[in-house]
Amino acid sequence: IRSSEIYNGELYDAREDKNGWATASYNDQHWTGVVTEDFPKTHLISTYNEPIKKHEVFKPVKIFRTPKGEQVVDFGQNLVGFVQLNVKGKKGDKIVLSHAEVLDKAGNFYIDNLRAAKQLNTYILNGNEEEAYEPHFTFQGFRYVKVEGFPGELKPENLKAIALYSDMKPTGNFSTSHALINQLQHNIQWGQKGNFLDVPTDCPQRDERLGWTGDAQVFARTAAYNMQVNNFFAKWMKDVAADQLPNGSVPFVIPNVLGPSSAGSTGWADAATIIPWNMYMAYGDKKILEDQYPGMKAWVGYMEQQSKNDLWNTGFHFGDWLFYRPDDDNDGRAAITDKYLIAQCFFAHSTQLMINTAQVLGKQEDVTKYTALLQKVKDAFLKEYVTPNGRLVSGSQTAYVLALNFDMLPENLRASSAERLVQNIKDYNTHLTTGFLGTPYLCHVLTRFGYTDVAYKLLMNETYPSWLYPVKMGATTIWERWDGQKPDSSFQTPGMNSFNHYAYGAIGDWMYRAVAGIQEIEPGYKKIKIMPHVGGDLTHVAADLQTYYGTVSSHWKVNDGEIELNVTVPPNTNAIVYVPAKETENIKESGKLLSTVKGAKVTGKQAGYVTVEIGSGKYQFTSK
């Protein structure tokens, strides 16, 4: 190995290989010994998160020449890892592998969006026999590989791509009758795989690859459906605590390689409170709350210290990052959201999570303290950002989404605010305009306030900006921007245009929770809620989740006006199932009238559902 580096790749000169160097008989008299250093052993601790391992292997789906004459291999999937090379040639032959995510409009190899990262692996042959090579201390983000210097004809058997990611156990499956939605789920999963390499990175290809806190917190709930991420995030949250500043502020990226001045942005630093709580709810393990409680308190304390009269309107904030577009006005209904309005919403949300956490840990004094603080924060929000007639001073989708999701508005203003949100969506031809901070909650809010039909329209949109637009453009991962590649196949500015960036994949949380209807009532799915939302012209949906208790399933299908809902509840748990039906008399379970089924207790009716309490087992509900 002549050089090996995370961004630029590796140079390996096989001519320098020392035969038998790892055997006892090898003469190592010309080697120089390593320098040993002593250090306090108390600083050395074991880690309990999963190691990075090799996973899926991809064979070339196409080898071709671009209009520029470049020899390029297409592996069919944007992935993170490296290419294994198998080659036979002369001593000194040099093969250069360049990596890219996309081809440009003309079909040529495109690397401008990598910025300064070279993503090059170079192999110099020793010429003895058929040689196999894969890099040692680097990884690339790519779908396409440009091959230069290959001796002879390049064939599919000469190359294979190997995916690298933390060895997290898959836990979730989600599929529907809609091929594009299924591809979206595939893209979400591969965005997670490609960016969960020991830390949750923003992107895996350009000269960045950093543990951005905002990206991680918006995606954490989706991540916990797709894979077992309890240990992954528990370890990373220890990194967050280690890098948290003495004043309680949390850096933009963890590990913090940007310095102490790059910290304290709302929605990013709130990873300190949001992720521990989400992991507790997903897995039921209080330890992450116990471990992170001091850091959670410190972050809320920082916001409290930065605020005046309980209003946090100071400091730098990224805001609703990469929302629809900053030059938009739309006759005054702009997508731009006041950054301090956002900050006040997350101030309240993190305070609420402190109340929740203090209750779980039995810290009653803190419950009282943060309950009082929360009310003051919400009162300050109303005074500063809500007009006398109940409108928000920022009329954007994100403003209303955050205000409604975090209960910033009194009960009497919520329905009208939800109406304004829906009207804003209609003003944009039923398209979203949200960025990183508004998008995760958008469809949840619409469903909560009775507009699931609008949420489905947003999910099903195939034109920009939407989740399915990149899918229609051939994406195999989630993009950083809604329009990373424009309808004319040109690209957004290369300075910030990753094609593997999981944040907008946070819609996966709504797909599991609302479309399939799998939710936790008690932490770790000790008690489960199954509440599917039939709609969007979907004829069937199937979702399964592996919990610590076993498999939770919600499969529904619609056929000729009849809804069939198949539910699995694991041992030692129970569930409340919301069966889509107006009356109990319209429901059967395994062919029997529901009223005659032992172990299934009807508990009420709610907005088009009949609620049924059940224990562990498999159930088939049918209704009309």
C-alpha positions in Angstrom: 0.0 0.0 0.0 1.6 3.2 -1.1 -1.2 5.4 0.0 -4.8 4.9 1.3 -7.2 7.6 2.4 -10.9 7.9 3.0 -11.7 10.5 0.3 -9.1 10.0 -2.4 -8.8 6.2 -2.4 -5.9 3.8 -2.5 -2.7 3.2 -4.5 -1.5 -0.4 -4.3 1.7 -1.5 -6.0 1.7 -5.2 -6.1 5.3 -5.2 -7.4 6.3 -4.4 -3.8 4.6 -7.5 -2.4 6.9 -9.5 -0.1 6.2 -13.2 -0.6 5.8 -15.0 2.7 6.1 -11.9 4.8 3.5 -13.2 7.3 5.3 -16.5 7.9 7.7 -17.3 10.7 10.5 -18.1 8.3 10.5 -14.7 6.6 13.7 -12.7 7.0 12.6 -9.4 8.4 16.0 -8.0 9.3 15.4 -4.9 7.1 12.2 -4.0 8.8 11.9 -1.2 11.2 10.0 -1.9 14.4 7.0 0.1 15.4 7.2 2.8 18.1 5.2 1.8 21.2 3.5 4.4 23.4 2.1 3.9 26.9 -1.3 5.4 27.8 -3.7 5.1 30.7 -5.7 1.9 30.3 -8.7 3.5 32.0 -9.2 5.4 28.8 -9.7 2.2 26.8 -13.2 0.9 26.7 -15.0 -1.7 24.6 -17.6 -0.8 22.1 -20.8 -2.6 21.7 -22.0 -1.4 18.4 -21.8 -3.6 15.3 -18.6 -3.6 13.2 -18.6 -2.6 9.6 -18.7 -5.7 7.4 -19.0 -6.8 3.7 -22.6 -7.5 2.6 -24.3 -7.6 -0.8 -22.2 -8.3 -3.9 -23.1 -6.7 -7.2 -22.1 -7.9 -10.6 -21.9 -5.5 -13.6 -25.2 -5.1 -15.3 -23.5 -3.2 -18.2 -20.0 -2.4 -19.6 -20.1 0.3 -22.1 -18.3 3.2 -23.8 -19.6 6.8 -23.1 -19.8 9.4 -25.8 -16.4 10.6 -24.6 -15.0 7.1 -25.1 -14.7 6.3 -21.4 -15.0 2.6 -20.5 -17.6 2.5 -17.7 -19.1 -0.3 -15.7 -22.7 0.1 -14.3 -23.5 -2.0 -11.2 -27.1 -1.0 -11.2 -27.2 0.2 -7.6 -25.8 3.3 -5.9 -23.9 1.7 -3.1 -21.1 2.3 -0.6 -18.1 0.0 -0.5 -15.5 -0.8 -3.1 -14.8 -2.8 -6.3 -12.9 -6.1 -6.1 -10.7 -6.5 -9.2 -9.6 -9.8 -10.8 -7.0 -9.3 -13.5 -4.1 -11.0 -15.3 -1.5 -8.8 -17.0 2.2 -7.8 -17.2 4.2 -6.5 -14.3 3.9 -2.8 -14.1 0.4 -2.6 -15.8 -1.5 0.1 -14.0 -5.3 0.0 -13.6 -7.2 3.0 -12.3 -10.8 2.7 -11.0 -12.7 6.0 -10.7 -16.1 6.0 -9.0 -19.2 8.1 -9.6 -22.9 8.0 -8.7 -24.4 9.2 -12.0 -23.9 9.9 -15.7 -24.4 13.4 -17.0 -27.1 14.4 -19.5 -25.0 13.2 -22.4 -24.3 9.9 -20.8 -20.7 10.6 -19.7 -19.0 9.8 -16.4 -19.8 12.6 -13.9 -17.7 13.4 -10.8 -18.2 17.2 -10.3 -20.4 16.6 -7.3 -17.6 14.8 -5.5 -15.9 18.2 -5.1 -12.3 17.6 -4.0 -12.7 13.8 -3.3 -10.9 11.8 -6.0 -12.5 8.4 -5.2 -9.7 6.7 -7.2 -8.3 3.2 -6.5 -5.1 2.4 -8.4 -3.6 -1.1 -8.7 -0.2 -1.8 -10.3 0.2 -5.5 -11.2 3.1 -7.7 -10.2 2.6 -9.8 -13.3 3.0 -13.3 -11.8 -0.4 -14.8 -12.2 -4.1 -13.9 -12.0 -4.3 -11.2 -9.3 -7.2 -10.3 -7.0 -7.3 -6.8 -5.4 -9.6 -4.9 -3.2 -8.8 -1.7 -1.2 -7.9 -1.8 2.5 -8.5 1.6 4.2 -11.0 3.4 2.0 -14.5 3.2 0.7 -16.4 4.9 -2.2 -20.0 5.9 -2.9 -20.8 4.9 -6.5 -22.9 3.1 -9.0 -20.6 3.6 -12.0 -16.9 2.8 -12.2 -14.6 4.1 -15.0 -11.8 1.7 -15.8 -8.5 2.8 -17.3 -5.5 0.8 -18.2 -7.1 -2.6 -18.0 -5.0 -5.2 -19.9 -7.1 -6.8 -22.6 -10.8 -7.1 -22.8 -12.8 -6.1 -19.7 -15.4 -8.7 -18.9 -18.1 -8.9 -16.2 -16.2 -11.5 -14.2 -13.2 -9.1 -13.8 -15.1 -6.8 -11.4 -17.7 -7.0 -8.6 -18.9 -4.3 -6.2 -19.1 -5.1 -2.5 -21.4 -3.2 -0.2 -20.0 -2.1 3.2 -22.0 -1.0 6.2 -22.4 -1.6 9.9 -23.6 -5.1 10.5 -27.1 -4.2 11.6 -29.8 -6.8 11.5 -32.6 -6.1 9.1 -35.9 -5.8 11.0 -38.4 -4.2 8.7 -40.2 -5.2 5.5 -42.6 -2.9 3.6 -44.2 -3.6 0.3 -47.3 -2.4 -1.6 -49.2 -2.8 -4.9 -47.4 0.3 -6.2 -44.0 -0.4 -7.9 -42.7 3.1 -7.5 -43.5 3.1 -3.7 -41.7 -0.2 -3.5 -38.7 1.3 -5.2 -38.9 4.3 -2.8 -38.7 1.9 0.1 -35.7 0.2 -1.6 -34.0 3.6 -2.0 -34.6 4.5 1.7 -33.0 1.2 2.8 -30.0 1.7 0.6 -29.6 5.3 1.7 -29.4 4.0 5.3 -27.0 1.2 4.4 -24.7 3.5 2.5 -24.5 6.1 5.3 -24.5 3.9 8.4 -20.8 3.1 8.6 -20.1 3.2 12.3 -21.5 6.8 12.4 -24.6 8.1 10.6 -23.1 10.2 7.8 -24.8 12.7 5.6 -23.2 11.3 2.4 -20.7 8.7 1.4 -19.0 10.0 -1.7 -17.8 13.7 -1.7 -15.2 15.3 0.5 -17.5 15.4 3.5 -18.9 12.1 4.9 -19.6 13.6 8.3 -21.9 12.7 11.1 -24.4 15.5 10.7 -26.7 15.6 13.7 -29.7 17.0 11.9 -29.7 14.3 9.2 -29.5 11.6 11.9 -32.3 12.9 14.1 -34.8 13.3 11.3 -34.2 9.8 10.0 -33.8 7.9 13.3 -37.4 6.6 13.6 -37.3 5.3 10.0 -33.9 3.7 10.6 -35.4 1.8 13.6 -38.0 0.3 11.4 -35.6 -0.8 8.7 -32.8 -2.2 10.9 -31.8 -3.0 14.4 -30.1 0.3 15.3 -30.3 0.3 19.1 -26.6 -0.4 19.6 -25.6 1.7 16.6 -27.2 4.9 18.0 -26.3 4.1 21.6 -22.7 4.2 20.6 -23.0 7.3 18.5 -24.9 9.1 21.2 -21.9 8.5 23.5 -19.9 10.3 20.8 -22.4 13.1 20.9 -22.0 13.4 24.7 -18.2 13.3 24.4 -18.2 16.2 21.9 -21.0 18.3 23.6 -19.6 21.6 24.6 -19.3 22.7 28.2 -22.1 25.2 27.7 -24.4 22.4 26.6 -24.4 23.3 22.9 -24.1 20.3 20.5 -21.9 20.4 17.4 -23.2 20.3 13.8 -21.3 17.0 13.2 -20.3 14.2 15.5 -17.4 13.4 15.7 -16.8 17.1 15.7 -14.1 17.9 13.2 -15.4 21.4 12.5 -14.5 23.0 15.8 -16.4 24.5 18.7 -17.9 27.4 16.8 -19.9 25.0 14.6 -22.6 24.1 17.1 -26.0 25.0 18.4 -28.3 24.9 15.4 -31.9 24.1 16.1 -33.0 20.8 14.7 -29.4 19.6 14.5 -28.4 19.9 18.1 -31.8 18.4 19.1 -30.4 15.1 18.2 -29.2 15.1 21.8 -32.8 14.7 23.0 -34.7 13.3 20.0 -32.6 10.2 19.2 -32.4 8.8 22.8 -36.2 9.1 23.1 -36.9 7.5 19.8 -34.5 4.7 20.6 -36.2 4.1 23.9 -39.6 4.0 22.3 -38.4 1.6 19.6 -36.5 -0.8 21.8 -37.7 -0.2 25.4 -34.2 0.1 26.9 -34.0 2.8 29.5 -30.2 2.8 29.5 -29.9 5.2 26.6 -32.0 7.7 28.5 -30.0 7.2 31.7 -26.7 7.6 29.8 -27.8 10.6 27.8 -29.8 12.4 30.5 -27.1 14.8 31.5 -26.5 15.8 27.9 -30.2 16.2 27.3 -30.5 18.5 30.2 -27.5 20.4 29.1 -28.9 21.0 25.7 -32.2 22.3 26.9 -30.3 24.4 29.5 -28.4 25.9 26.6 -31.5 26.9 24.8 -33.0 28.3 28.0 -29.8 30.3 28.6 -29.8 31.7 25.0 -33.4 32.8 25.2 -34.8 36.0 26.5 -38.2 36.0 28.1 -38.4 32.3 27.0 -38.0 33.3 23.3 -35.0 31.8 21.5 -34.3 34.2 18.6 -30.5 34.3 18.6 -27.7 32.5 17.0 -27.0 30.7 13.7 -29.5 28.1 12.5 -29.6 26.1 9.3 -33.4 26.3 9.3 -35.6 24.1 7.0 -32.5 23.0 5.1 -33.0 22.5 1.3 -36.7 23.3 1.2 -38.4 23.8 -2.1 -36.4 26.8 -3.2 -35.2 30.0 -1.6 -36.3 32.4 -4.5 -39.9 31.2 -4.3 -42.7 33.7 -3.4 -45.9 32.2 -4.8 -47.9 35.3 -4.3 -46.8 35.7 -0.7 -47.3 32.0 0.2 -43.6 31.4 0.2 -41.9 28.2 1.3 -39.4 30.1 3.4 -39.8 29.5 7.1 -38.6 31.9 9.8 -35.6 30.2 11.4 -36.4 31.5 14.9 -39.9 30.2 14.6 -38.4 26.8 13.9 -36.0 27.2 16.8 -38.9 27.9 19.2 -40.7 24.8 18.1 -37.7 22.6 18.7 -37.1 24.3 22.0 -40.5 23.2 23.0 -40.1 19.7 21.6 -36.9 19.0 23.4 -38.4 20.3 26.6 -41.3 18.0 26.2 -38.9 15.1 25.7 -37.2 16.1 28.9 -40.5 15.8 30.7 -41.1 12.4 29.1 -37.6 11.2 30.0 -37.8 12.5 33.6 -41.0 10.7 34.1 -39.5 7.4 32.8 -36.5 7.8 35.1 -38.6 8.9 38.1 -37.1 12.4 38.4 -40.2 14.2 39.6 -38.5 17.5 40.4 -37.4 17.7 36.8 -40.8 16.8 35.5 -42.2 19.8 37.4 -39.4 22.1 36.3 -39.6 21.3 32.6 -43.4 21.3 32.6 -43.3 24.9 33.8 -40.7 25.8 31.2 -42.6 24.2 28.4 -45.7 26.3 29.1 -43.5 29.5 29.0 -41.9 28.5 25.8 -45.3 27.9 24.1 -46.7 31.2 25.5 -43.7 33.0 24.0 -44.3 31.3 20.7 -47.9 32.4 20.7 -47.0 36.0 21.5 -44.3 36.2 18.9 -45.4 34.1 15.9 -49.2 33.8 16.0 -51.4 36.7 14.9 -54.6 37.5 16.8 -56.7 35.7 14.2 -54.6 32.6 14.5 -52.3 32.8 11.5 -48.6 32.1 11.8 -46.2 34.9 10.8 -44.5 32.4 8.5 -47.2 30.9 6.3 -45.1 28.0 5.0 -45.9 24.3 5.1 -43.0 23.7 7.5 -44.2 26.4 9.9 -47.6 24.9 10.2 -46.3 21.3 10.3 -43.9 22.0 13.2 -46.5 24.2 15.1 -49.1 21.4 14.8 -46.8 18.4 15.4 -45.2 19.9 18.5 -48.6 21.2 19.9 -47.4 24.8 19.9 -51.0 26.0 19.3 -54.0 25.9 21.7 -56.7 23.4 20.8 -59.0 26.0 19.4 -56.5 27.0 16.7 -55.4 23.6 15.5 -58.1 22.7 13.1 -58.0 26.0 11.3 -54.2 25.8 11.2 -54.4 22.3 9.6 -56.8 23.8 7.0 -54.2 26.5 6.2 -51.6 23.9 5.8 -53.7 22.0 3.4 -54.6 25.1 1.5 -50.9 25.9 1.2 -50.3 22.4 -0.3 -53.1 23.0 -2.8 -51.5 26.4 -3.6 -48.5 24.5 -4.7 -50.6 22.2 -6.9 -50.7 19.6 -4.2 -46.9 19.4 -3.8 -44.7 19.7 -0.7 -42.3 22.5 -0.2 -40.7 21.3 3.1 -37.0 20.8 3.8 -35.0 18.6 6.2 -36.9 19.7 9.3 -40.5 19.9 8.0 -40.5 16.8 5.8 -40.4 14.1 8.5 -43.6 15.4 10.2 -45.6 16.5 7.2 -47.6 13.4 6.4 -48.0 12.6 10.1 -49.6 16.0 10.7 -51.9 15.6 7.8 -53.0 12.1 9.0 -53.5 13.3 12.6 -55.9 16.1 11.5 -57.9 14.0 9.1 -56.2 14.7 5.8 -54.7 11.3 5.0 -56.0 11.7 1.4 -53.7 14.7 1.0 -50.8 12.9 2.5 -51.3 10.1 0.0 -51.4 12.6 -2.9 -48.1 13.9 -1.7 -46.6 10.4 -1.5 -47.9 9.5 -4.9 -46.8 12.6 -6.8 -44.3 11.8 -9.5 -43.3 15.3 -10.4 -40.9 17.7 -8.7 -40.8 18.2 -5.8 -41.8 14.8 -4.5 -40.5 11.5 -3.2 -41.3 9.6 -6.4 -39.7 12.2 -8.8 -36.2 10.8 -8.1 -37.6 7.3 -8.5 -39.0 8.2 -11.9 -35.6 9.6 -12.8 -33.9 6.3 -12.0 -32.7 6.8 -8.5 -31.7 3.8 -6.4 -31.0 5.8 -3.2 -32.5 9.0 -1.6 -31.1 12.3 -3.0 -29.9 15.3 -1.0 -32.1 17.7 -3.0 -35.6 17.3 -4.3 -34.2 18.1 -7.8 -30.6 16.8 -7.7 -31.2 15.9 -11.3 -33.6 18.2 -13.1 -36.4 17.1 -15.5 -34.1 17.9 -18.5 -31.5 15.6 -16.9 -29.1 18.5 -16.0 -27.9 18.7 -12.5 -28.2 21.0 -9.5 -25.1 22.9 -8.5 -22.3 20.4 -7.9 -21.1 22.0 -4.7 -23.9 20.3 -2.8 -25.7 17.6 -4.8 -25.3 14.2 -3.2 -27.3 11.3 -4.7 -27.1 9.2 -1.5 -28.4 11.3 1.3 -31.0 9.7 3.5 -32.8 12.7 5.2 -35.8 12.8 2.9 -36.2 9.1 3.4 -37.8 10.0 6.7 -41.1 9.4 4.9 -40.5 5.7 5.6 -41.6 6.3 9.2 -45.1 7.4 8.0 -45.2 4.5 5.5 -44.8 2.0 8.4 -46.8 3.9 11.0 -49.7 5.2 8.9 -49.9 3.3 5.6 -49.2 -0.1 7.2 -50.3 1.1 10.7 -47.6 -0.4 12.9 -46.9 1.8 16.0 -45.7 1.3 19.5 -48.0 2.2 22.4 -45.6 1.1 25.1 -41.8 1.2 24.6 -40.3 -1.6 22.7 -43.7 -2.7 21.3 -44.8 -4.3 24.6 -48.2 -2.9 23.6 -48.9 -2.3 20.0 -51.2 -0.2 17.9 -52.2 -1.4 14.5 -54.0 1.3 12.6 -53.7 1.0 8.8 -54.8 3.9 6.6 -56.3 2.5 3.4 -56.0 4.9 0.5 -53.8 6.2 -2.3 -55.2 3.7 -4.8 -53.2 1.0 -3.1 -54.8 -2.4 -3.3 -52.5 -4.1 -0.8 -49.8 -3.3 1.7 -47.6 -5.7 3.7 -45.4 -4.6 6.6 -43.5 -6.7 9.1 -41.3 -5.6 12.0 -39.0 -7.8 14.1 -39.2 -6.6 17.7 -37.5 -8.0 20.8 -40.7 -9.9 21.4 -41.1 -11.3 17.9 -42.7 -10.3 14.6 -45.4 -7.7 14.4 -47.3 -7.8 11.1 -49.9 -5.7 9.4 -51.0 -6.8 5.9 -54.0 -5.3 4.3 -55.7 -5.6 0.9 -58.8 -4.2 -0.7 -60.9 -6.3 -3.1 -64.3 -5.4 -4.5 -65.1 -3.2 -1.6 -63.9 -5.6 1.1 -60.9 -4.9 3.3 -58.9 -7.8 4.6 -56.5 -7.1 7.5 -54.0 -9.7 8.6 -52.3 -9.0 11.9 -49.6 -10.8 13.8 -49.0 -10.0 17.5 -45.9 -11.6 19.1 -45.9 -13.5 22.4 -46.0 -11.6 25.7 -47.6 -8.5 24.1 -51.0 -7.3 23.3 -52.4 -4.9 20.7 -55.2 -2.5 19.9 -56.3 -3.0 16.3 -58.2 -0.3 14.4 -60.2 -2.2 11.9 -61.4 0.0 9.0 -65.2 -0.4 9.4 -68.2 1.7 10.4 -70.0 -1.0 12.5 -68.9 -4.0 14.5 -71.5 -6.1 12.6 -69.6 -5.6 9.4 -66.4 -7.3 10.8 -65.4 -10.9 10.8 -62.3 -12.6 12.2 -61.2 -15.7 10.5 -64.7 -16.1 9.0 -66.6 -15.7 12.2 -68.6 -12.7 13.4 -66.2 -10.6 15.5 -68.8 -10.5 18.4 -68.4 -14.3 18.7 -64.6 -14.5 18.8 -63.1 -15.1 22.2 -60.0 -13.0 23.0 -61.0 -10.2 20.7 -62.7 -7.4 22.7 -64.4 -4.5 20.9 -63.6 -1.3 22.8 -65.2 1.4 20.7 -65.5 3.3 17.4 -63.3 6.1 16.1 -63.5 8.0 12.8 -64.2 5.1 10.5 -62.6 2.4 12.7 -63.7 -0.2 15.2 -61.1 -0.7 17.9 -60.4 -4.2 19.0 -58.1 -5.4 21.8 -56.3 -8.7 21.2 -53.5 -10.8 22.6 -50.7 -12.5 20.9 -51.4 -14.6 17.8 -52.5 -14.3 14.2 -55.7 -12.7 13.2 -57.6 -12.1 9.9 -60.2 -9.3 10.0 -62.5 -8.7 7.1 -64.9 -5.7 6.8 -67.0 -3.9 4.3 
